[in-house]
């Protein structure tokens, strides 16, 4: 698809609860009236955020201490809304329908060469059983990932790979995000559609086919897994990790700041063609 044009309407309401406002509602596309799942909503650069569910519904608390901070609502294929929390709430109180501006995305043309492409695995290839990592907190929008060094231009991403130590819920859905890099941390998403998937193995190798998404990169990237569904209380997932390579990067929830977590790297890698 060369162009994608989207607009959406967020139907919300707010109610007072002690020293905070609770904002809840459902996110739908204004043209089709279909709900938009897995939208990131949060206070910019703070650890307070959420992700809308598969039906487009969400609930988000805005505490009094953050009323002068910025709330950001973002989703692939839609223009981002950023408003000071007080203005955001006032806007919703005046009109419970919040319209997002249509977004037009021109996809870069992909040229396929006639020569046979080489294939290589880039990133952290560990399958360690003694070192493992998981999500830092069980909050929707929590992400963990690693840097992938791109050595040839252009490079096609064929698959995402990792080694699972333990996974107690093989139906829980995640989102794979791929970011450009700015100042050593993830910057902008470079994919034009959501990559939603379950990790359908309890332990061992897991691979996600990326060829249908036709992802071409020319510079180093960060690749992350994002928690977009609430796990059960006893759910657990752990990935192989190592002391070598790039340190893991994490973001506790939607719109929060990124940080590098210690010296241990998570075992994420990509099979690529160039």
N, C-alpha and C positions, 0 to 999 in steps of 0.2 A: 504494500500500500504506500503510494508516494505521498499522499497528504492525509492527515487525520485532523478532523475539525470536531472539537468537543466543546460543549458548555454544560454546566450543571447547576442544579439548585440544591441548596442545603436547607432542609426544613428542620428548625431547631426550636427549642424553648429553654428558658432558664428559670431556675428556682433558687431561692435562698436557703442555705443550710448552714447555720451557725456563722462562721467567719469565712465562708466561701460561696461561690456560685457553682451550681452544677448545670452544665450545658449538655443537653442530650438531643438526639434526633436521628434522622436518616439522610443519607446522601444519595441523590438520584441524578440521572442525566436528564436535562430539560427537554431534549428533543425526543428521546424515546421513553422517558419517565422510568427507565430501568434503574435499579439501585446500583451504586458504585461501591464495590467491596474494597477493603484493605487500603483506605485513605489514611495518610499520616496526619495527625492533629496533635499539636503540642505547643508549649511555651518555648520560644526560641532560646537555645543555649542553657536550658534548665532541664532537670530530670523529672519533668512532669509532662506526660504525653500519653497518647493511645493510638490505636489503629481501629478503624471501623471494621465491623465483622462482615461475613460473607453476604449478609442481607443489607449491608450499607449502614447499619445502626451503630451508634457509639454513645458513650457517656464520658464526659470530661469535666474534672473539677478545676476551678480557677480560684486559688486561695487569695485572700486579701493582700498578702505580701507581694504578690506578682501582678497586681492590677496595672502597674505601669510598664510591665514587660510586653513583649510582642507575641501574639498567638499566630501560628502559621498553619495553614491547611494546604496540603500538597498531594498530588497524585500524578502519576505518569499519564500524559495525554491531556492534562488540564493545567491552566495557568494557576500559579500559586497566589493565595490570598494571605497577606500579612497585615495585621491590625493590632494596635495597642489594645490590651485586654479590656480596658474600660470602654473604648470605642467599639470593640467587637461585641461586648455585651449590650451596649446601648443600641447598636444597630439591630441586634436580634430582638431586643425588647420593642423597638419601633416597628420592625417588620421581620417576621419569623422566616421569611424567604430570602436567602442569600444567594445571589446569582454569580456564578464564575464566568469570567470572560472567555469567549471562544479562543482556542489555541490552534494554530496551524503549524504543523511540523513538516519541514522538507527533509526527507531522508537522503543522505548522501548516496550517490550512485556507486554501486559496487561493480568493479571490473574484474571479470574472471579471466585469469591468464590461461593460455593453452598448455603451459608447461606443467609437469607433474609436481605437485606441492610436497614439500618435506613435512614431516610430522614430529612433534616433540612435546614432552611434558614439562611445563614451567610451574614453579612454585614449590611449596613444601610437600615433599612426597613421603613423609614419615608414616609408618604404620605401627608406631610404638604402642605397646600395651601398658608400659609402666608410667608413661606421661600422657595425661589427657586433659582436655579443657571442655567446658560447657558454657552456657549462657550465664552472665554475671548476675543478673536478676531476672525474675519471671515477670517482666513487664512487656506489654505489647509494644512493638517497635524496637525492642532490644536487638542489637546487631553485634556480630563478631566476625572478624575476617582477617585477611592478610594482603600484603602487597605482592603483585606479580610483575616481575621485570620483563618488559617486552624488548626483544633483541633485534627483531627484523620488522621492516615496514613494507607493506602492511602485514598484519597477522590476523588470522581468522580463529575465533574461539570455537573449538569442536565440542568440548565437554568440560564440565566441572566435576572434580573428583575429590573424595575424602575417604578416610577410614574410620568406621564407626566402632567404638569400644562397647557402647551400650545404648540401646534405644528401646524404650518400653512402650512407645506409641507410634506405630508405623503408619497411622492415618492422619496425624497432625500435619497441617500445611505450613510451609515456610515460603519466604520470598528470597530469591537470589538477586542481589544488587551488584552492579558493576559501576565503579566511579572513576572519573578522572582524578588527578591529584593536584593539590595546591598547598604550598607550604608544608609538604610532607604528610598531609592528611587527606581523606576523601573529600572531594569537592562536589562535582555534578554527576548525576546519573547519566550514563551514556547509552542506555537501552531505551527503546521507544515503546515497549510494552512490558507489562508485568510478567515475571517468570515465577509462577506459583507451582509448588510441587510438594508432595510428601516425601519423607525419607523412609522408603518402604523396606528397609532391612533392619533387623534387630542388632546385628553386629557383622563386621567385615567390610568389604569394599562397597562404596556407593558411587555411582556415576550418573550424571544428569546430562542428557543430550542437548547441546546448545545450537546445533546446526540449523534447526528451523528458524532461529532468531537472526541468523546472518549477521553476527557481531564481528565487526572489523575494528581493530585498534592499531594505533601507531605509536603510542606512548605507554609508559608504565601505568598500571591500573591497581585499584583496590577491588577485591571481590569479597562480598560478605553474605552471610545468611541472616535473615531477619525473622524474628518471632512475630507472626501475624495472627495466630489463634491461641487462645488461652488453654494451656495444658491442664490436665487433671492434676490434682494435688500430689499424687504419687508418681507422675511421669518424670522420666529422666532421660537425658541424652548427653553423650560424651564423645568427643572427637579425639583422635590421636594427636599428640603434640610433640614438640622437640625443643631442645635448648639452642638449636642452630637456626639460622635464617632470620627472617623478619619477625619482630615482635608482633603479637596479636594486637589488633585495634578493636575498640569496643565503643558502642554508643548505648547508654542505658535505656533510652526510649525515643519516640519520634521527636525530631527537631532539637534534641539535646546535643551537646558538644561531643566531639570525638576525642578519644584519648588512647595513648599507647599503653598497653598493660604489661608491665614487667619485661622480662627477657625471654619468656617462653612463647614459641610460635605455634599457631594452630595448623594442623595438617590439611590445608586446602591447596589444591593445584588445578591447573587447566591443561588439557590436551589441546594443542594448537597446530595450525597449518600455516606455512609461509612459503 
